């Protein structure tokens, strides 16, 4: 029924939105591959040091964007181009784990990722919870009892039989319990555990592959400092550490894993052991900023359309600069060109009816922090915000579209407003004819991209969103994400699609409606 309704909405829009708007075409022509390239060669250069939030390169990028807004005639908002937000950086070193009076070493015996506050955990009982899975076909929680306030320990991955079929899915291949690390932790959180220990078979290999992420400092908004953990404290531990915790129960990880894989039945029990985890990390206070490019509307100026992209990236690792040309230099330069297109239109007396806030945000790589700060502290009332169009990586081609640059993944367009989805589809059909791929828009997408960029902070405030994305590639979050690999014609075409969609949203008579209940659970 929902699909039929979407087709019906498309039909309704056909009459009013089937003829090409000559003004829209005129100003879209100001968006060019040459200008996009010019901007990105600056922002993704080594001089900008990977644009890490709160650091020199990010400040330089903010200044570059600000000067661009000044040069094209966009005035400051309330006297400033910046919305500053305070942050606390926490460094990963300073965490110790002691088991039965033996201290284990960070980045040798265990590791962890950011996402929880400093804490001190002491326990003399640990619940072994198999694989930490709770599924219809296989549940480690079914007979585990009350886990409230307890420390749980489970294997990463999932169990397979001799024919390499998963006991969870009854077929070959991994389930979402393996593909999404969040899934197990979210289930543990619902059980109100005090902490989770995840047993990793290849500790050395995992650390080598993930070292940049593991050693990256965590960052948190100061405004959230006193809020509870988003998820339980969790640590990836070696089999040696797990065996030390299992020693009094006369069991081992090797025996337990073989037993589960042989019988296909979950195993859970409580084991005794003295465990102490001390998370006391060094802190540093910094300030970052969202950059504000505000184009005031005419007769509907109190309603605001927001266009976002994150201009931060992950900085420097040793002598390697992570330039982030695609992630998200490509989205950032798209915003610069969109700002210019709407500014030129306004100067010519053809400005948008609704106001447009073009907002490159920082802190995305640290947890969507800049957009979170904005939605918690909006410059313009959220109830007056009609939509957010978010651009994050549009300059490359993923393996699913090898040889075909004429595509873009759209995520979220139909999650809150059927009108937004219809407008997006019609803008593309009328002007750009890009292949719109909704693969990652599916509710069961294990990548969960809907939750992983700045649009999500708007969506969870019931503001309709579209996320424009080219998919990940071999250079994602690597120092090899460099400007010479960018397809600027691709960026130009997708940026024009965003422009045409924004033009319609800003100038149509009626504001789009929120008429769909978001199907996805809200991630805390």
C-alpha positions as CSV (number, residue, x, y, z in Angstrom):
1,X,0.0,0.0,0.0
2,X,2.8,2.4,0.8
3,X,4.4,1.7,-2.6
4,X,1.1,2.4,-4.3
5,X,0.7,5.6,-2.4
6,X,4.2,6.7,-3.5
7,X,3.2,6.2,-7.1
8,X,0.0,8.1,-6.5
9,X,2.0,11.0,-5.1
10,X,4.3,11.0,-8.1
11,X,1.2,11.2,-10.3
12,X,-0.1,14.2,-8.4
13,X,3.2,16.0,-8.8
14,X,3.4,15.3,-12.5
15,X,1.2,18.2,-13.6
16,X,2.9,20.9,-11.5
17,X,6.4,19.6,-11.7
18,X,6.7,18.1,-15.2
19,X,7.8,21.2,-17.1
20,X,11.4,22.3,-16.6
21,X,11.9,25.4,-14.7
22,X,14.1,27.7,-16.7
23,X,15.2,29.7,-13.7
24,X,16.2,26.5,-11.9
25,X,18.2,25.4,-14.9
26,X,19.9,28.8,-15.2
27,X,21.2,28.8,-11.6
28,X,22.1,25.1,-11.7
29,X,24.5,25.9,-14.5
30,X,26.6,27.8,-11.9
31,X,27.5,24.4,-10.4
32,X,30.5,23.2,-12.4
33,X,33.1,20.4,-12.1
34,X,35.9,22.9,-12.5
35,X,34.7,24.9,-9.5
36,X,34.2,21.8,-7.4
37,X,37.7,20.6,-8.3
38,X,39.2,24.0,-7.4
39,X,37.7,23.9,-3.9
40,X,38.5,20.2,-3.3
41,X,42.1,20.6,-4.3
42,X,42.4,23.0,-1.4
43,X,40.4,21.3,1.2
44,X,41.8,17.8,0.6
45,X,45.4,19.0,0.4
46,X,48.0,17.9,2.8
47,X,48.1,21.5,4.1
48,X,44.7,20.9,5.7
49,X,46.1,17.9,7.7
50,X,43.0,15.7,7.3
51,X,40.6,18.3,8.9
52,X,40.3,16.5,12.2
53,X,37.7,18.0,14.5
54,X,39.1,20.6,16.9
55,X,42.5,20.6,15.2
56,X,44.4,23.1,13.0
57,X,43.3,21.6,9.7
58,X,39.6,21.7,10.6
59,X,39.9,25.3,11.6
60,X,41.6,26.1,8.3
61,X,38.8,24.4,6.5
62,X,36.2,26.4,8.5
63,X,38.0,29.6,7.6
64,X,38.1,28.7,3.9
65,X,34.3,27.9,3.9
66,X,33.6,31.2,5.7
67,X,35.6,33.2,3.2
68,X,33.7,31.6,0.4
69,X,30.4,32.6,1.9
70,X,31.7,36.1,2.3
71,X,32.9,36.3,-1.3
72,X,29.6,35.2,-2.7
73,X,27.7,37.7,-0.6
74,X,26.2,35.5,2.1
75,X,26.0,37.5,5.4
76,X,26.8,36.1,8.8
77,X,24.0,34.8,11.0
78,X,23.5,36.8,14.2
79,X,26.8,38.4,13.6
80,X,28.8,35.2,13.0
81,X,29.4,32.5,10.4
82,X,30.1,30.0,13.1
83,X,28.1,28.0,15.6
84,X,30.7,26.9,18.1
85,X,30.3,23.8,20.3
86,X,32.5,22.6,23.2
87,X,34.0,19.1,23.2
88,X,35.9,16.8,25.5
89,X,38.6,14.6,23.9
90,X,39.4,11.4,25.7
91,X,42.5,9.4,24.8
92,X,42.3,5.5,24.8
93,X,45.4,4.9,26.9
94,X,44.9,4.7,30.6
95,X,42.6,1.8,30.6
96,X,43.6,-1.3,32.7
97,X,42.0,-4.8,33.0
98,X,43.0,-7.0,35.9
99,X,41.9,-10.7,36.1
100,X,42.8,-12.8,39.1
101,X,45.5,-10.3,40.1
102,X,47.1,-10.3,36.7
103,X,47.1,-7.1,34.7
104,X,46.6,-7.3,30.9
105,X,47.9,-4.9,28.3
106,X,45.9,-2.6,26.1
107,X,46.7,-3.1,22.4
108,X,48.2,-6.5,23.1
109,X,45.6,-8.4,25.1
110,X,42.5,-6.3,24.6
111,X,41.1,-3.2,22.9
112,X,38.0,-1.2,22.8
113,X,36.2,1.6,20.8
114,X,34.9,4.9,22.0
115,X,31.2,5.1,23.0
116,X,31.1,5.0,26.8
117,X,32.1,7.1,29.8
118,X,35.0,6.5,32.1
119,X,34.1,3.9,34.7
120,X,35.4,1.5,37.3
121,X,34.0,-2.0,37.2
122,X,34.6,-4.7,39.8
123,X,33.1,-8.2,39.6
124,X,33.6,-11.6,40.9
125,X,31.0,-13.3,38.7
126,X,30.9,-13.2,34.9
127,X,28.1,-14.7,32.8
128,X,29.4,-16.6,29.8
129,X,26.7,-15.9,27.1
130,X,27.8,-18.0,24.2
131,X,27.8,-15.7,21.2
132,X,25.6,-13.0,22.7
133,X,22.8,-13.6,20.1
134,X,19.1,-13.4,20.6
135,X,17.4,-14.7,17.5
136,X,14.3,-16.7,16.7
137,X,16.4,-19.7,15.6
138,X,19.2,-19.3,18.2
139,X,19.1,-17.5,21.5
140,X,21.9,-17.2,24.1
141,X,19.6,-15.1,26.2
142,X,16.7,-17.6,26.5
143,X,18.1,-19.5,29.5
144,X,20.5,-17.0,30.8
145,X,18.3,-15.5,33.4
146,X,18.3,-12.0,34.8
147,X,21.5,-10.1,33.5
148,X,20.7,-6.8,35.1
149,X,23.9,-5.3,36.5
150,X,26.1,-8.3,35.5
151,X,29.2,-8.6,33.3
152,X,28.6,-10.8,30.3
153,X,31.2,-12.5,28.1
154,X,30.6,-13.9,24.6
155,X,32.3,-14.8,21.4
156,X,32.3,-12.5,18.4
157,X,30.7,-13.8,15.2
158,X,28.2,-16.6,15.2
159,X,28.2,-20.4,15.2
160,X,28.2,-22.6,12.1
161,X,27.6,-26.3,11.6
162,X,29.9,-28.7,9.7
163,X,28.3,-27.7,6.4
164,X,29.1,-24.0,7.1
165,X,25.5,-23.1,7.6
166,X,24.7,-20.6,10.3
167,X,22.7,-21.8,13.2
168,X,21.0,-18.4,13.2
169,X,19.9,-18.2,9.6
170,X,20.0,-22.0,8.7
171,X,22.0,-21.1,5.6
172,X,25.5,-20.2,4.5
173,X,26.8,-16.7,5.0
174,X,26.8,-14.3,8.0
175,X,23.7,-13.0,9.7
176,X,23.2,-9.4,11.0
177,X,24.6,-10.6,14.3
178,X,28.0,-10.8,12.7
179,X,27.7,-8.0,10.1
180,X,26.6,-5.3,12.6
181,X,28.7,-5.1,15.8
182,X,26.0,-2.8,17.3
183,X,23.4,-5.6,17.3
184,X,24.9,-7.6,20.1
185,X,25.6,-4.5,22.2
186,X,22.1,-3.1,21.7
187,X,20.7,-6.4,22.9
188,X,23.1,-6.4,25.9
189,X,22.0,-2.9,26.7
190,X,18.3,-3.9,26.8
191,X,19.3,-6.6,29.3
192,X,20.8,-3.8,31.4
193,X,24.2,-5.5,31.7
194,X,27.0,-3.6,33.4
195,X,29.6,-4.5,30.8
196,X,30.4,-6.8,27.9
197,X,33.6,-8.8,27.1
198,X,33.8,-9.9,23.5
199,X,36.1,-12.8,22.9
200,X,38.2,-12.4,19.8
201,X,40.2,-15.3,18.2
202,X,42.6,-13.2,16.2
203,X,43.6,-10.4,18.6
204,X,46.8,-9.5,16.8
205,X,45.2,-9.4,13.4
206,X,42.2,-7.3,14.7
207,X,44.5,-4.8,16.3
208,X,46.6,-4.5,13.1
209,X,43.5,-3.9,10.9
210,X,41.8,-1.6,13.3
211,X,44.6,0.2,15.0
212,X,43.8,3.7,13.6
213,X,40.2,3.4,14.9
214,X,41.3,1.9,18.3
215,X,43.9,4.6,19.0
216,X,41.8,7.5,17.7
217,X,40.7,9.6,20.7
218,X,37.0,9.7,21.5
219,X,35.2,12.9,21.5
220,X,32.1,14.0,23.2
221,X,29.9,17.1,23.4
222,X,30.4,18.7,26.8
223,X,26.6,19.2,26.9
224,X,26.2,15.4,27.0
225,X,29.0,14.7,29.5
226,X,26.6,13.8,32.3
227,X,24.3,11.6,30.2
228,X,24.3,7.8,30.7
229,X,26.3,5.4,28.4
230,X,24.9,5.1,24.9
231,X,25.8,1.4,25.2
232,X,27.4,-0.8,27.9
233,X,31.2,-0.6,28.3
234,X,32.6,-3.2,26.1
235,X,36.0,-4.7,25.5
236,X,37.4,-7.1,22.9
237,X,39.5,-9.5,24.8
238,X,41.9,-12.3,23.9
239,X,41.1,-16.0,24.4
240,X,43.8,-16.0,27.0
241,X,41.9,-13.4,29.1
242,X,38.7,-15.3,28.6
243,X,40.3,-18.6,29.6
244,X,41.6,-16.9,32.8
245,X,38.0,-15.9,33.7
246,X,36.8,-19.4,32.9
247,X,39.5,-21.2,34.9
248,X,37.5,-21.7,38.0
249,X,34.7,-23.3,36.0
250,X,37.2,-25.8,34.5
251,X,36.1,-24.8,31.0
252,X,38.0,-23.2,28.1
253,X,37.0,-21.1,25.1
254,X,38.2,-23.8,22.7
255,X,36.0,-26.5,24.3
256,X,33.0,-24.3,24.6
257,X,33.2,-23.1,20.9
258,X,33.5,-26.7,19.7
259,X,30.6,-27.8,21.8
260,X,28.3,-25.1,20.5
261,X,29.3,-25.7,16.9
262,X,28.8,-29.4,17.2
263,X,25.4,-29.4,18.9
264,X,24.1,-26.0,17.6
265,X,22.7,-25.2,21.1
266,X,23.5,-22.1,23.1
267,X,25.5,-22.5,26.3
268,X,25.3,-20.0,29.2
269,X,26.5,-20.2,32.8
270,X,28.1,-18.1,35.5
271,X,31.7,-18.4,36.3
272,X,33.7,-17.1,39.2
273,X,36.7,-14.8,38.8
274,X,38.1,-11.5,40.1
275,X,37.7,-8.9,37.4
276,X,38.6,-5.2,37.7
277,X,38.3,-2.7,34.8
278,X,39.5,0.8,35.3
279,X,38.7,3.3,32.6
280,X,40.4,6.6,33.5
281,X,41.4,8.4,30.3
282,X,43.3,11.6,29.9
283,X,41.0,14.5,28.8
284,X,41.5,17.6,26.7
285,X,39.0,20.4,26.0
286,X,38.5,21.8,22.5
287,X,36.0,23.9,20.6
288,X,34.8,23.2,17.1
289,X,32.3,24.9,14.8
290,X,29.6,24.4,12.3
291,X,29.7,26.9,9.5
292,X,26.6,28.8,8.7
293,X,25.6,30.0,5.2
294,X,22.1,31.5,5.5
295,X,20.1,32.7,2.5
296,X,16.9,34.4,3.7
297,X,13.7,33.6,2.0
298,X,11.0,35.9,0.7
299,X,7.3,35.4,1.6
300,X,7.9,32.1,3.5
301,X,11.2,33.0,5.2
302,X,10.3,31.6,8.6
303,X,10.4,28.1,7.1
304,X,13.9,26.8,6.7
305,X,15.4,24.1,4.4
306,X,18.8,22.9,5.7
307,X,21.6,21.5,3.5
308,X,24.4,19.7,5.3
309,X,27.7,17.9,4.7
310,X,30.5,17.2,7.2
311,X,33.7,19.0,6.4
312,X,35.8,17.2,9.0
313,X,37.8,14.0,8.5
314,X,40.1,11.8,10.6
315,X,43.3,13.8,10.6
316,X,46.8,12.5,10.7
317,X,48.3,9.2,11.7
318,X,52.0,9.5,12.1
319,X,53.2,11.0,8.9
320,X,50.2,9.9,6.9
321,X,47.6,12.5,6.1
322,X,44.0,11.2,5.8
323,X,42.9,13.8,3.2
324,X,39.2,12.7,3.0
325,X,38.7,13.8,-0.5
326,X,35.5,11.7,-0.9
327,X,34.7,11.5,2.8
328,X,33.5,14.2,2.9
329,X,35.4,16.7,0.9
330,X,33.1,15.8,-2.0
331,X,29.9,16.7,0.0
332,X,31.6,19.9,1.4
333,X,32.4,21.3,-2.0
334,X,28.9,20.4,-3.2
335,X,27.6,22.7,-0.5
336,X,29.9,25.5,-1.6
337,X,28.5,25.3,-5.1
338,X,24.9,25.1,-3.8
339,X,25.5,28.2,-1.7
340,X,26.8,30.0,-4.7
341,X,23.9,28.9,-6.9
342,X,21.2,30.1,-4.5
343,X,23.2,33.3,-3.7
344,X,23.4,34.2,-7.4
345,X,19.6,33.6,-7.7
346,X,18.9,35.8,-4.7
347,X,21.1,38.7,-6.1
348,X,19.2,38.5,-9.3
349,X,15.9,38.8,-7.5
350,X,15.0,35.2,-7.8
351,X,15.8,34.1,-4.3
352,X,14.0,31.2,-2.6
353,X,10.6,31.7,-1.0
354,X,11.7,29.7,2.1
355,X,15.0,30.3,3.8
356,X,18.0,28.0,3.2
357,X,20.6,27.2,5.8
358,X,23.7,25.7,4.1
359,X,25.6,24.2,7.0
360,X,28.9,22.4,6.7
361,X,29.2,20.6,10.1
362,X,32.2,19.3,12.0
363,X,32.4,16.3,14.4
364,X,30.7,13.8,12.1
365,X,33.7,11.4,12.3
366,X,33.5,11.6,16.1
367,X,29.9,10.7,16.4
368,X,27.7,13.1,14.4
369,X,28.6,15.7,17.0
370,X,28.2,19.0,15.0
371,X,24.7,18.1,13.7
372,X,23.7,16.8,17.2
373,X,24.8,20.1,18.7
374,X,22.7,22.0,16.1
375,X,19.5,20.0,16.7
376,X,20.0,20.3,20.4
377,X,20.7,24.1,20.1
378,X,19.1,25.1,16.8
379,X,19.7,28.5,15.3
380,X,16.3,28.3,13.7
381,X,13.4,26.5,15.3
382,X,13.3,22.8,14.5
383,X,9.5,23.0,14.0
384,X,10.1,25.5,11.2
385,X,12.7,23.3,9.5
386,X,11.0,21.6,6.6
387,X,13.8,19.1,5.6
388,X,17.5,18.3,5.7
389,X,19.3,17.3,2.5
390,X,22.6,15.7,3.5
391,X,25.6,14.9,1.3
392,X,28.2,12.5,2.4
393,X,30.6,11.0,-0.2
394,X,29.5,11.5,-3.8
395,X,32.8,11.6,-5.7
396,X,33.6,7.9,-6.2
397,X,32.2,4.7,-7.6
398,X,31.7,1.6,-5.4
399,X,32.2,-2.0,-6.6
400,X,28.4,-2.5,-7.1
401,X,28.5,0.1,-9.9
402,X,31.9,-0.5,-11.4
403,X,32.0,1.2,-14.8
404,X,28.8,3.2,-14.1
405,X,29.3,6.7,-12.6
406,X,25.6,7.7,-13.2
407,X,24.1,6.6,-9.9
408,X,23.6,7.7,-6.3
409,X,22.4,5.9,-3.3
410,X,19.4,7.7,-1.7
411,X,18.7,6.9,1.9
412,X,15.8,8.2,4.0
413,X,13.7,10.0,1.4
414,X,10.5,8.1,2.2
415,X,11.0,7.5,5.9
416,X,9.0,10.5,7.1
417,X,7.4,12.1,4.1
418,X,6.0,10.6,0.9
419,X,6.0,14.1,-0.6
420,X,9.7,14.4,-0.2
421,X,10.3,11.1,-1.9
422,X,8.1,12.1,-4.8
423,X,9.7,15.5,-5.2
424,X,13.2,13.8,-5.2
425,X,12.1,11.3,-7.8
426,X,10.5,13.9,-10.0
427,X,13.4,16.3,-9.8
428,X,15.6,13.5,-11.0
429,X,13.3,12.4,-13.8
430,X,12.8,16.0,-15.0
431,X,16.4,17.2,-14.9
432,X,19.3,14.8,-14.1
433,X,18.2,11.2,-14.9
434,X,20.6,9.6,-12.4
435,X,20.1,6.0,-11.4
436,X,18.6,6.3,-7.9
437,X,19.7,3.2,-5.9
438,X,17.7,2.5,-2.7
439,X,19.7,-0.6,-1.6
440,X,20.8,1.0,1.6
441,X,17.4,2.4,2.3
442,X,16.0,-1.1,3.2
443,X,15.1,-1.6,6.8
444,X,17.2,-4.7,7.1
445,X,20.3,-3.2,5.6
446,X,23.1,-4.4,7.9
447,X,25.3,-1.4,7.2
448,X,22.7,0.9,8.9
449,X,23.8,3.9,6.9
450,X,20.6,5.6,7.8
451,X,22.0,6.1,11.3
452,X,25.5,6.9,10.3
453,X,25.6,10.5,8.9
454,X,24.4,13.9,10.0
455,X,20.9,13.7,8.5
456,X,20.0,11.2,11.3
457,X,20.0,13.9,14.0
458,X,17.3,15.7,12.0
459,X,15.3,12.6,11.2
460,X,15.1,11.6,14.8
461,X,13.5,15.1,15.4
462,X,10.8,14.2,12.8
463,X,12.4,16.4,10.1
464,X,12.3,14.7,6.7
465,X,15.7,13.9,5.2
466,X,17.5,12.6,2.1
467,X,21.1,11.3,2.4
468,X,23.1,11.3,-0.9
469,X,25.9,8.7,-0.9
470,X,28.1,6.9,-3.4
471,X,28.8,3.9,-1.2
472,X,32.1,2.8,0.4
473,X,35.2,1.9,-1.6
474,X,38.7,0.5,-1.0
475,X,40.0,4.0,0.1
476,X,37.3,4.6,2.7
477,X,38.9,6.0,5.9
478,X,42.3,5.4,4.5
479,X,45.1,7.8,3.6
480,X,44.5,6.9,0.0
481,X,41.2,8.8,-0.2
482,X,42.9,11.5,-2.3
483,X,41.7,14.1,-4.7
484,X,43.1,12.6,-7.9
485,X,40.7,9.7,-7.6
486,X,37.6,11.9,-7.5
487,X,35.1,12.0,-10.4
488,X,34.1,15.7,-10.5
489,X,31.6,15.2,-13.3
490,X,29.8,12.8,-11.0
491,X,29.8,15.3,-8.1
492,X,28.5,18.0,-10.5
493,X,25.6,15.9,-11.6
494,X,24.6,14.8,-8.1
495,X,25.0,18.4,-6.7
496,X,22.6,19.5,-9.4
497,X,20.1,16.9,-8.3
498,X,20.3,18.2,-4.8
499,X,19.9,21.8,-6.2
500,X,16.8,20.9,-8.2
501,X,15.3,19.1,-5.2
502,X,16.1,22.0,-2.9
503,X,14.7,24.5,-5.4
504,X,11.4,22.8,-5.4
505,X,11.2,22.4,-1.7
506,X,12.1,26.0,-1.1
507,X,9.7,27.5,-3.7
508,X,6.6,25.3,-3.7
509,X,3.4,26.7,-2.3
510,X,2.8,24.1,0.4
511,X,5.3,22.8,2.9
512,X,5.9,19.1,2.7
513,X,4.1,17.0,5.3
514,X,5.4,14.4,7.7
515,X,3.0,11.6,6.9
516,X,5.0,8.5,7.6
517,X,6.0,7.0,10.9
518,X,9.7,6.2,10.9
519,X,10.1,2.4,10.6
520,X,13.6,2.3,12.0
521,X,14.2,2.1,15.7
522,X,15.9,5.2,17.1
523,X,19.5,4.6,18.0
524,X,20.5,6.2,21.2
